[in-house]
Amino acid sequence: MFILTVKGYEEDGAFALEGKTGDKVLLMFEEEDDASRYAMLLEEESFPDMHVLEVDPDMMMSVCESHGYEYTVITPNDIVIPPRKSKPNDFI
């Protein structure tokens, strides 16, 4: 699985979207190419440059659950459109 982090700040947190209830939702991509394409789309919307980071899916799910974060797995069949602009709380 792959997640997005801000380039140069990989240790500081991962990119997440705000869910319908205001909760953070971590995007985990099954394919690196899909994560890279999404990162490029984010950058076109004035988000910081992103870094694609490979992670252990079980570990990431466990971290999310222990911190009360939601997560979703993005498959190659999913279409994900980034938000229009960056907000300061887009990272967990």
C-alpha positions as CSV (number, residue, x, y, z in Angstrom):
1,M,0.0,0.0,0.0
2,F,1.0,3.6,-0.6
3,I,0.2,6.8,1.2
4,L,1.0,10.5,0.5
5,T,3.2,12.7,2.7
6,V,4.6,16.2,2.2
7,K,7.9,15.9,0.4
8,G,10.7,16.6,3.0
9,Y,8.3,16.0,6.0
10,E,7.7,12.3,5.6
11,E,8.1,11.7,9.3
12,D,5.6,14.4,10.3
13,G,2.3,12.9,9.1
14,A,0.3,11.7,6.1
15,F,-2.1,13.4,3.8
16,A,-5.8,12.8,4.8
17,L,-9.1,14.1,3.6
18,E,-11.9,15.5,5.7
19,G,-14.8,13.0,5.8
20,K,-18.5,13.7,5.8
21,T,-18.5,14.0,9.6
22,G,-15.4,16.1,9.8
23,D,-13.2,13.2,10.7
24,K,-9.8,12.6,9.0
25,V,-9.7,9.9,6.3
26,L,-6.3,8.5,5.3
27,L,-6.1,7.4,1.7
28,M,-4.2,4.2,1.1
29,F,-3.6,3.3,-2.5
30,E,-3.1,-0.2,-3.7
31,E,-1.0,0.9,-6.6
32,E,2.0,3.3,-6.6
33,D,1.0,4.7,-10.0
34,D,-2.4,5.7,-8.7
35,A,-0.9,7.4,-5.6
36,S,1.6,9.3,-7.9
37,R,-1.2,10.5,-10.2
38,Y,-3.3,11.7,-7.2
39,A,-0.2,13.5,-5.8
40,M,0.2,15.3,-9.1
41,L,-3.5,16.3,-9.1
42,L,-3.1,17.7,-5.5
43,E,0.0,19.7,-6.6
44,E,-2.1,21.2,-9.4
45,E,-4.5,22.4,-6.7
46,S,-1.8,24.3,-4.8
47,F,-1.1,21.6,-2.3
48,P,2.6,21.1,-1.3
49,D,4.7,18.7,-3.3
50,M,3.9,15.2,-2.2
51,H,6.0,12.1,-1.7
52,V,4.6,8.6,-2.2
53,L,5.5,6.3,0.6
54,E,5.1,2.6,0.7
55,V,3.7,1.3,4.0
56,D,2.6,-1.9,5.6
57,P,-1.2,-1.9,5.3
58,D,-1.9,-3.7,8.6
59,M,0.4,-1.4,10.5
60,M,-1.3,1.7,9.0
61,M,-4.8,0.4,9.7
62,S,-3.7,-0.3,13.3
63,V,-2.3,3.2,13.7
64,C,-5.5,4.7,12.3
65,E,-7.7,2.7,14.6
66,S,-5.6,3.5,17.7
67,H,-5.8,7.2,17.0
68,G,-9.4,7.3,16.0
69,Y,-8.8,8.1,12.3
70,E,-10.7,6.7,9.4
71,Y,-9.0,5.1,6.4
72,T,-10.0,4.0,2.9
73,V,-8.3,1.7,0.5
74,I,-8.1,3.1,-3.1
75,T,-8.2,0.3,-5.7
76,P,-7.2,0.7,-9.3
77,N,-10.9,0.7,-10.1
78,D,-11.6,3.7,-7.9
79,I,-11.8,7.3,-9.1
80,V,-10.7,9.9,-6.5
81,I,-10.8,13.6,-7.2
82,P,-8.8,15.8,-4.9
83,P,-10.3,18.8,-3.0
84,R,-10.1,22.2,-4.7
85,K,-7.5,23.8,-2.4
86,S,-5.2,23.0,0.5
87,K,-6.4,23.6,4.1
88,P,-4.0,23.6,7.0
89,N,-5.7,20.5,8.6
90,D,-5.3,18.2,5.6
91,F,-2.6,16.2,7.3
92,I,-2.7,13.6,10.1
